[in-house]
Amino acid sequence: MALTPAEAVTQLAKLKDPSKRSALAIGVTDLCIAQPLSPTADPVAGQLLITLTTGADLDSKVAMAEKLAKCKWAPNSAVKHLAFEEIKVASIIIKKSKCLTDQDLMDIAKTGSTDHRRHLANRANLRLAVTDTLAGPAEPVILRALANNDTAEISENTLDICLTAAKDHPKLREALARRHDLSTDYATQLCIMLPTNWREELYRRFGLDKEKVESLTVEAALGASSAGADKIAEEAVNNAEDDGTLDGNFALTALRADDAVLFDHSIARLCNVSPSQWRVALAMGGVRAAAMACQAAGLEKTAYPVIHRALQAGGRMHQTLEGEAMSAAANVFRMYGKEKAAKVLRQMGSKV
């Protein structure tokens, strides 16, 4: 019985000689991109290409992907198959192919690897259905890629997901701050989580109300703990003070134990400011406030990086310890003694 064209090409594709399979794969690819295929030939060619990729060497698959990605009429089934291949092959298709439908892109977002999703998030001109699907799992690396992709359509829901994740990821906050399609309300909420230099940029670019941002920053700082937690921490600090164990190490131990409330109360007592003043100073002054607290509490300069990293991990410090931040901290230790640092810290927290 004679084979159908589809059966014939499938038989051909089962050649076992690797070099012959590679040559056939490239040859069939060239045929597919030479001119648009008929509706009956398209699925046959697509299945043949898929069969040829099975067991093909990486270089052959990369060559096929490069050719098919540039072709507007490449068989969709083959293109989509390659989009799920190992990332060196898939990234070519994901980045360049116009044959992928929004549904194809959503499928990649749902079932591809993190690397597949990362390359997809960088693809130009993504539409809302795709970006919403990508943002759903709230993976910081994917959200950051989306935020940096200024050609991607971003919905309010996706921005909300980004804002929530940004509390723990400074680079995501900065990526969001670079976008020009933020609403005033969103930019205001983002501003609260940014260091001073970024805040000033957003004030200018979005015409934000500086007093409103500062008011919300203070409100967030003061609402970070419950009255019950504050009472327990205050009692612990009182006891430590009574038995002579309240010192810088006591505060650092609380911070290392991820007890932010106890750290706030202990560092505030050591600096002779109220916990509220300390929280507002930190929220408003960041690096400078934390360095002032180290000086006022009599902590060694070497303790500052530990405090900075812990506050950053807790989402309360919005700058990494490098560049301007490192210089600002060093300037505090060089220019301020214990008493003067406590006075400045109290002034920084005066918005309470």
HELIX and SHEET records of a PDB file:
HELIX    1   1 PRO A    5  ALA A   13  1                                   9    
HELIX    2   2 PRO A   18  ALA A   34  1                                  17    
HELIX    3   3 ALA A   41  THR A   53  1                                  13    
HELIX    4   4 LEU A   58  ALA A   69  1                                  12    
HELIX    5   5 ASN A   76  ALA A   83  1                                   8    
HELIX    6   6 ILE A   87  LYS A   96  1                                  10    
HELIX    7   7 ASP A  102  THR A  111  1                                  10    
HELIX    8   8 THR A  114  ALA A  121  1                                   8    
HELIX    9   9 LEU A  128  ALA A  135  1                                   8    
HELIX   10  10 PRO A  140  ASN A  148  1                                   9    
HELIX   11  11 GLU A  156  ALA A  166  1                                  11    
HELIX   12  12 PRO A  170  ARG A  178  1                                   9    
HELIX   13  13 THR A  184  CYS A  191  1                                   8    
HELIX   14  14 THR A  196  PHE A  206  1                                  11    
HELIX   15  15 LYS A  210  LEU A  222  1                                  13    
HELIX   16  16 ALA A  227  ASP A  242  1                                  16    
HELIX   17  17 GLY A  248  ARG A  256  1                                   9    
HELIX   18  18 ALA A  260  CYS A  271  1                                  12    
HELIX   19  19 PRO A  275  GLY A  285  1                                  11    
HELIX   20  20 VAL A  287  ALA A  296  1                                  10    
HELIX   21  21 LYS A  301  ALA A  303  5                                   3    
HELIX   22  22 TYR A  304  ALA A  313  1                                  10    
HELIX   23  23 GLY A  323  MET A  335  1                                  13    
HELIX   24  24 LYS A  338  MET A  348  1                                  11    
END                                                                             
